[in-house]
Amino acid sequence: MKIVIRTLLVISIAVLSYMCVMSIVTPIRFDEERAAREKVVIKKLMDIRKAQIEFKNQNGRYTAGMDTLVNFIKTAQVPLVLKEGMLTDEQLKNGLTEEKAAKIVRSGNKKAIAENGLEGFRRDTSYISVFESLFAADYTLDNIAEIGVIPYSDGKQFEMATLMYKNEASGIILPLFEAKAPYESYLSDLNRQELVNLKDKRIKLEKYPGLQVGSIEEPNNNAGNWE
């Protein structure tokens, strides 16, 4: 009988020791894996922000459609200005501006170019695709659509929304956008209780339970909630 009791005590102590260790290790492992995954998710959100800002520059608004955004990246173009030479302080004092100097050079009038000291001045504008300008270092045209897929989510897409926000005080209307990745989408295969605790903590703080860039609630200069 004593042997049985001793054996049960040893097993109980071992189980309790294991539970104590896991109560410490599990949150640490969860936080480490969460941090690693969020680094990748944040990179995607920053890429979406870059694309949305350029889309707005050209269209005066943001888009809530990921397909529309990806097509814009593939097909739209941005100007690329080639600059050679700088105006001196003396040229600026004499009334020359970048615009005036470029106009004189484009005219091809050699006498005017020489008189204004613009022999080495050049301003040429060419156009390259939004893809080449902003995303060629990290994507290919074949996989750029992956910009809309949340990492570690088994193919789920970022949640996007747009809004034309009116400032009641000034009457100014501002286009807003947001892109979101809920915790559930990229942490669902990790420890369930730790995920529940994380979501509950964010909700109690009245914060979005996940990663988000931009906001349609109010202007925030397209900031991410990790910044």
C-alpha positions as a LaTeX table, in Angstrom:
\begin{tabular}{lrrr}
\hline
Residue & $x$ (\AA) & $y$ (\AA) & $z$ (\AA) \\
\hline
Met1 & 0.00 & 0.00 & 0.00 \\
Lys2 & 2.82 & 2.39 & 0.92 \\
Ile3 & 4.49 & 1.69 & $-2.41$ \\
Val4 & 1.28 & 2.60 & $-4.26$ \\
Ile5 & 0.92 & 5.83 & $-2.31$ \\
Arg6 & 4.55 & 6.76 & $-2.94$ \\
Thr7 & 4.14 & 6.02 & $-6.63$ \\
Leu8 & 1.04 & 8.18 & $-6.83$ \\
Leu9 & 2.81 & 10.98 & $-4.99$ \\
Val10 & 5.75 & 10.85 & $-7.40$ \\
Ile11 & 3.38 & 10.92 & $-10.37$ \\
Ser12 & 1.40 & 13.81 & $-8.84$ \\
Ile13 & 4.57 & 15.78 & $-8.19$ \\
Ala14 & 5.76 & 15.15 & $-11.74$ \\
Val15 & 2.42 & 16.24 & $-13.19$ \\
Leu16 & 2.31 & 19.37 & $-11.04$ \\
Ser17 & 5.91 & 20.19 & $-11.94$ \\
Tyr18 & 5.10 & 19.78 & $-15.63$ \\
Met19 & 2.02 & 21.98 & $-15.28$ \\
Cys20 & 4.03 & 24.68 & $-13.51$ \\
Val21 & 6.71 & 24.63 & $-16.18$ \\
Met22 & 4.16 & 24.73 & $-19.01$ \\
Ser23 & 2.28 & 27.61 & $-17.36$ \\
Ile24 & 5.49 & 29.62 & $-17.74$ \\
Val25 & 6.76 & 28.26 & $-21.04$ \\
Thr26 & 3.47 & 28.31 & $-22.99$ \\
Pro27 & 2.91 & 32.10 & $-22.82$ \\
Ile28 & 6.57 & 32.73 & $-23.70$ \\
Arg29 & 6.41 & 30.45 & $-26.73$ \\
Phe30 & 3.12 & 32.01 & $-27.79$ \\
Asp31 & 4.51 & 35.54 & $-27.56$ \\
Glu32 & 7.68 & 34.60 & $-29.45$ \\
Glu33 & 5.75 & 32.98 & $-32.30$ \\
Arg34 & 3.23 & 35.81 & $-32.36$ \\
Ala35 & 6.04 & 38.38 & $-32.66$ \\
Ala36 & 7.65 & 36.46 & $-35.53$ \\
Arg37 & 4.39 & 36.16 & $-37.42$ \\
Glu38 & 3.36 & 39.76 & $-36.85$ \\
Lys39 & 6.61 & 40.96 & $-38.37$ \\
Val40 & 5.57 & 39.30 & $-41.64$ \\
Val41 & 1.94 & 40.47 & $-41.43$ \\
Ile42 & 3.04 & 44.06 & $-40.74$ \\
Lys43 & 5.24 & 44.01 & $-43.85$ \\
Lys44 & 2.18 & 43.10 & $-45.93$ \\
Leu45 & 0.09 & 45.86 & $-44.31$ \\
Met46 & 2.81 & 48.40 & $-45.06$ \\
Asp47 & 2.84 & 47.24 & $-48.69$ \\
Ile48 & $-0.93$ & 47.66 & $-48.88$ \\
Arg49 & $-0.56$ & 51.16 & $-47.43$ \\
Lys50 & 2.03 & 52.07 & $-50.11$ \\
Ala51 & $-0.27$ & 50.84 & $-52.86$ \\
Gln52 & $-3.31$ & 52.63 & $-51.41$ \\
Ile53 & $-1.47$ & 55.94 & $-51.10$ \\
Glu54 & $-0.38$ & 55.79 & $-54.75$ \\
Phe55 & $-3.90$ & 54.76 & $-55.78$ \\
Lys56 & $-5.27$ & 57.82 & $-53.98$ \\
Asn57 & $-2.62$ & 60.08 & $-55.56$ \\
Gln58 & $-3.90$ & 59.08 & $-58.98$ \\
Asn59 & $-7.60$ & 58.64 & $-58.30$ \\
Gly60 & $-8.41$ & 60.98 & $-55.43$ \\
Arg61 & $-9.77$ & 58.15 & $-53.32$ \\
Tyr62 & $-8.83$ & 54.76 & $-51.86$ \\
Thr63 & $-10.25$ & 51.42 & $-52.94$ \\
Ala64 & $-11.89$ & 48.73 & $-50.82$ \\
Gly65 & $-11.32$ & 46.08 & $-53.47$ \\
Met66 & $-8.15$ & 44.01 & $-53.30$ \\
Asp67 & $-8.55$ & 42.92 & $-56.92$ \\
Thr68 & $-8.78$ & 46.57 & $-57.94$ \\
Leu69 & $-5.67$ & 47.41 & $-55.94$ \\
Val70 & $-3.66$ & 44.53 & $-57.42$ \\
Asn71 & $-4.73$ & 45.46 & $-60.95$ \\
Phe72 & $-3.67$ & 49.06 & $-60.26$ \\
Ile73 & $-0.24$ & 47.89 & $-59.11$ \\
Lys74 & 0.18 & 45.85 & $-62.30$ \\
Thr75 & $-1.08$ & 48.41 & $-64.83$ \\
Ala76 & $-0.76$ & 51.97 & $-63.47$ \\
Gln77 & 2.30 & 54.14 & $-64.01$ \\
Val78 & 4.12 & 56.81 & $-62.03$ \\
Pro79 & 6.34 & 59.62 & $-63.36$ \\
Leu80 & 10.09 & 59.31 & $-62.94$ \\
Val81 & 11.99 & 62.58 & $-63.21$ \\
Leu82 & 15.62 & 62.43 & $-64.31$ \\
Lys83 & 17.55 & 65.33 & $-62.77$ \\
Glu84 & 20.95 & 66.55 & $-63.88$ \\
Gly85 & 22.46 & 69.80 & $-62.63$ \\
Met86 & 21.30 & 72.21 & $-59.94$ \\
Leu87 & 20.47 & 75.89 & $-60.07$ \\
Thr88 & 23.02 & 78.08 & $-58.30$ \\
Asp89 & 22.13 & 80.74 & $-55.75$ \\
Glu90 & 22.99 & 83.39 & $-58.35$ \\
Gln91 & 20.64 & 81.84 & $-60.93$ \\
Leu92 & 17.87 & 81.71 & $-58.36$ \\
Lys93 & 18.47 & 85.38 & $-57.45$ \\
Asn94 & 18.19 & 86.25 & $-61.13$ \\
Gly95 & 14.67 & 84.81 & $-61.16$ \\
Leu96 & 15.30 & 81.34 & $-62.56$ \\
Thr97 & 13.15 & 78.55 & $-61.18$ \\
Glu98 & 13.20 & 74.84 & $-61.88$ \\
Glu99 & 10.18 & 75.25 & $-64.12$ \\
Lys100 & 11.63 & 78.22 & $-66.07$ \\
Ala101 & 15.01 & 76.49 & $-66.46$ \\
Ala102 & 13.42 & 73.28 & $-67.72$ \\
Lys103 & 11.33 & 75.26 & $-70.22$ \\
Ile104 & 14.43 & 77.04 & $-71.59$ \\
Val105 & 16.29 & 73.73 & $-71.97$ \\
Arg106 & 13.32 & 72.06 & $-73.67$ \\
Ser107 & 13.10 & 74.94 & $-76.14$ \\
Gly108 & 16.45 & 73.91 & $-77.61$ \\
Asn109 & 17.52 & 77.58 & $-77.91$ \\
Lys110 & 21.28 & 77.21 & $-77.49$ \\
Lys111 & 21.83 & 80.94 & $-77.04$ \\
Ala112 & 19.26 & 81.19 & $-74.21$ \\
Ile113 & 20.64 & 78.03 & $-72.61$ \\
Ala114 & 24.17 & 79.47 & $-72.66$ \\
Glu115 & 23.12 & 82.92 & $-71.46$ \\
Asn116 & 21.40 & 81.36 & $-68.45$ \\
Gly117 & 24.22 & 78.90 & $-67.74$ \\
Leu118 & 22.03 & 75.87 & $-68.26$ \\
Glu119 & 24.32 & 73.70 & $-70.37$ \\
Gly120 & 24.43 & 70.97 & $-67.71$ \\
Phe121 & 20.83 & 71.35 & $-66.60$ \\
Arg122 & 18.36 & 68.61 & $-67.54$ \\
Arg123 & 14.92 & 67.60 & $-66.38$ \\
Asp124 & 13.35 & 64.67 & $-68.24$ \\
Thr125 & 10.20 & 62.83 & $-67.22$ \\
Ser126 & 9.63 & 59.19 & $-68.06$ \\
Tyr127 & 7.08 & 56.72 & $-66.72$ \\
Ile128 & 7.46 & 53.36 & $-65.00$ \\
Ser129 & 4.86 & 50.99 & $-63.60$ \\
Val130 & 3.72 & 51.21 & $-60.00$ \\
Phe131 & 4.91 & 47.63 & $-59.66$ \\
Glu132 & 8.46 & 48.47 & $-60.78$ \\
Ser133 & 8.55 & 51.62 & $-58.69$ \\
Leu134 & 7.32 & 50.17 & $-55.39$ \\
Phe135 & 7.19 & 46.38 & $-55.35$ \\
Ala136 & 9.70 & 44.79 & $-57.75$ \\
Ala137 & 12.18 & 44.17 & $-54.92$ \\
Asp138 & 9.79 & 41.93 & $-52.98$ \\
Tyr139 & 7.33 & 40.50 & $-55.51$ \\
Thr140 & 7.00 & 39.37 & $-59.12$ \\
Leu141 & 4.11 & 40.14 & $-61.43$ \\
Asp142 & 3.06 & 36.52 & $-61.00$ \\
Asn143 & 2.79 & 36.67 & $-57.21$ \\
Ile144 & 1.90 & 40.32 & $-56.53$ \\
Ala145 & $-1.69$ & 39.23 & $-55.80$ \\
Glu146 & $-0.30$ & 37.67 & $-52.61$ \\
Ile147 & $-0.10$ & 41.20 & $-51.22$ \\
Gly148 & $-3.73$ & 40.72 & $-50.22$ \\
Val149 & $-3.27$ & 37.37 & $-48.46$ \\
Ile150 & $-2.70$ & 37.29 & $-44.69$ \\
Pro151 & 0.39 & 35.21 & $-43.86$ \\
Tyr152 & $-0.22$ & 32.03 & $-41.78$ \\
Ser153 & $-3.97$ & 32.29 & $-42.49$ \\
Asp154 & $-4.49$ & 29.47 & $-44.98$ \\
Gly155 & $-5.37$ & 31.92 & $-47.75$ \\
Lys156 & $-7.56$ & 34.44 & $-45.93$ \\
Gln157 & $-7.48$ & 37.99 & $-47.31$ \\
Phe158 & $-6.94$ & 41.23 & $-45.43$ \\
Glu159 & $-10.19$ & 43.00 & $-44.58$ \\
Met160 & $-10.32$ & 46.36 & $-46.36$ \\
Ala161 & $-12.80$ & 49.22 & $-46.15$ \\
Thr162 & $-12.99$ & 52.84 & $-47.31$ \\
Leu163 & $-14.98$ & 55.89 & $-46.31$ \\
Met164 & $-15.35$ & 59.52 & $-47.34$ \\
Tyr165 & $-15.00$ & 61.22 & $-43.96$ \\
Lys166 & $-16.47$ & 64.69 & $-43.40$ \\
Asn167 & $-14.94$ & 66.92 & $-40.76$ \\
Glu168 & $-17.98$ & 68.58 & $-39.22$ \\
Ala169 & $-16.01$ & 71.59 & $-37.98$ \\
Ser170 & $-14.31$ & 72.49 & $-41.26$ \\
Gly171 & $-16.59$ & 70.75 & $-43.74$ \\
Ile172 & $-13.54$ & 69.16 & $-45.40$ \\
Ile173 & $-14.11$ & 65.69 & $-46.82$ \\
Leu174 & $-11.22$ & 63.25 & $-46.54$ \\
Pro175 & $-10.94$ & 59.79 & $-48.10$ \\
Leu176 & $-10.01$ & 57.14 & $-45.52$ \\
Phe177 & $-9.11$ & 53.47 & $-45.72$ \\
Glu178 & $-8.24$ & 50.64 & $-43.38$ \\
Ala179 & $-6.82$ & 47.14 & $-43.82$ \\
Lys180 & $-7.09$ & 44.57 & $-41.04$ \\
Ala181 & $-5.79$ & 41.15 & $-40.06$ \\
Pro182 & $-7.62$ & 39.74 & $-37.01$ \\
Tyr183 & $-5.60$ & 37.67 & $-34.53$ \\
Glu184 & $-7.82$ & 34.71 & $-35.34$ \\
Ser185 & $-6.63$ & 34.70 & $-38.95$ \\
Tyr186 & $-2.88$ & 34.25 & $-38.33$ \\
Leu187 & $-2.67$ & 32.84 & $-34.78$ \\
Ser188 & $-5.47$ & 30.26 & $-34.82$ \\
Asp189 & $-3.13$ & 27.23 & $-34.85$ \\
Leu190 & $-1.30$ & 28.36 & $-31.69$ \\
Asn191 & $-2.33$ & 27.79 & $-28.07$ \\
Arg192 & $-6.07$ & 28.41 & $-27.94$ \\
Gln193 & $-6.22$ & 29.76 & $-24.39$ \\
Glu194 & $-3.39$ & 32.22 & $-25.01$ \\
Leu195 & $-5.20$ & 33.46 & $-28.12$ \\
Val196 & $-8.46$ & 33.88 & $-26.20$ \\
Asn197 & $-6.62$ & 35.80 & $-23.47$ \\
Leu198 & $-4.96$ & 38.08 & $-26.02$ \\
Lys199 & $-8.23$ & 38.88 & $-27.79$ \\
Asp200 & $-10.02$ & 39.47 & $-24.49$ \\
Lys201 & $-7.31$ & 41.88 & $-23.34$ \\
Arg202 & $-7.55$ & 43.94 & $-26.55$ \\
Ile203 & $-11.35$ & 44.05 & $-26.42$ \\
Lys204 & $-11.34$ & 45.21 & $-22.80$ \\
Leu205 & $-8.98$ & 48.02 & $-23.82$ \\
Glu206 & $-11.40$ & 48.85 & $-26.67$ \\
Lys207 & $-8.65$ & 48.10 & $-29.17$ \\
Tyr208 & $-8.88$ & 46.11 & $-32.39$ \\
Pro209 & $-7.97$ & 42.44 & $-31.72$ \\
Gly210 & $-5.43$ & 42.13 & $-34.48$ \\
Leu211 & $-3.19$ & 44.23 & $-36.71$ \\
Gln212 & $-4.57$ & 47.21 & $-38.59$ \\
Val213 & $-3.33$ & 50.02 & $-40.80$ \\
Gly214 & $-5.40$ & 53.14 & $-41.41$ \\
Ser215 & $-8.87$ & 53.73 & $-39.98$ \\
Ile216 & $-12.33$ & 54.63 & $-41.25$ \\
Glu217 & $-13.37$ & 55.76 & $-37.79$ \\
Glu218 & $-11.28$ & 58.93 & $-37.91$ \\
Pro219 & $-8.23$ & 60.28 & $-39.76$ \\
Asn220 & $-4.99$ & 58.82 & $-38.38$ \\
Asn221 & $-2.57$ & 59.54 & $-41.26$ \\
Asn222 & $-2.78$ & 55.87 & $-42.29$ \\
Ala223 & $-0.90$ & 54.78 & $-39.19$ \\
Gly224 & $-0.61$ & 51.16 & $-38.14$ \\
Asn225 & $-1.80$ & 50.14 & $-34.68$ \\
Trp226 & 1.69 & 48.72 & $-34.04$ \\
Glu227 & 3.35 & 52.12 & $-34.65$ \\
\hline
\end{tabular}
